[in-house]
Amino acid sequence: MGSALAAATVAAGHPTTVWNRTPGRADALVGAGAREAASVRDAVTASPLVVAVLLDHASVHQTLDPVADALGGRTLVNLVTTTPEESRELAAWAGSHGATYLDGGIMAVPGMIGGPGAEVLYSGSRAAFDGARPVLDTWGESTWFGEDPGLAPLYDLALLAGMYAMFAGFFHGVAMVGTAGVSASDFARRAAPWLVAMTSELAGYADVIDRRDYAGPGQQSLDFSDLTHLVRASEEAGLSADVVAAVQALIDRQVDAGHGADGFARVVESIRDPARTTARIHDRSVTAGGAR
Ligand SMILES: NC(=O)c1ccc[n+]([C@@H]2O[C@H](COP(=O)([O-])OP(=O)(O)OC[C@H]3O[C@@H](n4cnc5c(N)ncnc54)[C@H](OP(=O)(O)O)[C@@H]3O)[C@@H](O)[C@H]2O)c1
């Protein structure tokens, strides 16, 4: 990802200095016009704008702690995926060394950087965002969410939650039809338009959740949304039911609390209140399946 971002800034004509822990990985960038720094300190002191694209929160500290004194007066843009709390910690740490901090969540894979569809979500110093815009905009659409540095990773991880849960659901479906000899590729051709069509439901669910109107008309009830048959079908086929059982557990908690007639969107309340847990899904599948 760091190479893709640096390549975009070089291509846009911005003087760019690059550094990587393992030497020799910047040859293509150097060939394109970047300067390779001999050390982290050399890299940090080369520009007023320092962009961290490492692995995780720990790697940012491992790399920058020894040269923190050189950050004063500079802007640090952290594009490493971190939790909101980790971003807030990095912002406070950078501030304590006189640096201005901007956090970024990259909503793209490396091949998309600088092209259509790439977006980077930012939060932290507005002044840093405005000042760095000429560079930031070489990577994709730049959107600033607020002064709280934790906001960009919050949006980033919330969007990834939807993505990974959807992919896991798809993989579960692949395993199910696979027991009938259907290839994953065949299933994907059917699943893709189905999932795209289902995204039209998101706005309606969002409206219900924003108004907390789970008993309003026209909603699919939690009782109706019972996934026990889905869990049972998976177990009967000798598959792990983990993916669908997780959803059923969230449904069960609302039904157990007496909300079975309410709409499916009420599942969000199970997520908002993780205190109460249930082992019901397991008990139920044992009873219903009768196999264990
Ligand atoms: N790839 C994506 O599609 C994507 C999308 C959105 C966000 N991101 C985020 O972008 C960041 C980089 O991802 P990536 O895909 O480029 O990962 P990657 O290919 O695994 O590269 C990791 C980079 O971090 C360096 N690194 C790892 N640990 C380090 C340490 N302790 N100290 C110094 N450098 C260290 C590696 O250096 P070496 O070459 O020496 O190993 C390498 O340059 C991650 O936070 C990731 O979550 C990636």
The ligand as an ORCA input file, in Angstrom:
! r2SCAN-3c Opt
* xyz 0 1
  N      -3.461     -3.626      1.294
  C      -4.695     -3.121      1.378
  O      -5.595     -3.424      0.566
  C      -5.012     -2.128      2.456
  C      -6.241     -1.451      2.401
  C      -6.541     -0.539      3.386
  C      -5.653     -0.318      4.422
  N      -4.472     -1.002      4.451
  C      -3.577     -0.749      5.581
  O      -2.333     -0.258      5.120
  C      -1.295     -0.729      6.001
  C      -0.230     -1.404      5.160
  O      -0.843     -2.498      4.505
  P      -0.090     -3.317      3.367
  O      -1.143     -4.035      2.605
  O       0.873     -2.442      2.632
  O       0.712     -4.358      4.259
  P       2.054     -5.147      3.865
  O       2.107     -5.394      2.401
  O       2.128     -6.294      4.807
  O       3.200     -4.088      4.195
  C       3.492     -3.781      5.527
  C       4.565     -2.723      5.521
  O       4.844     -2.378      6.887
  C       6.221     -2.611      7.131
  N       6.342     -3.049      8.524
  C       5.708     -4.079      9.126
  N       6.034     -4.149     10.426
  C       6.919     -3.161     10.650
  C       7.618     -2.715     11.796
  N       7.463     -3.327     12.979
  N       8.424     -1.654     11.661
  C       8.593     -1.025     10.465
  N       7.943     -1.399      9.338
  C       7.126     -2.457      9.436
  C       6.655     -3.631      6.138
  O       8.040     -3.526      5.941
  P       8.919     -4.752      5.370
  O       8.891     -4.615      3.863
  O      10.238     -4.520      5.954
  O       8.277     -6.028      5.850
  C       5.861     -3.187      4.912
  O       6.477     -2.098      4.262
  C      -1.944     -1.669      7.012
  O      -2.217     -0.981      8.214
  C      -3.241     -2.037      6.325
  O      -4.277     -2.373      7.244
  C      -4.123     -1.885      3.487
*
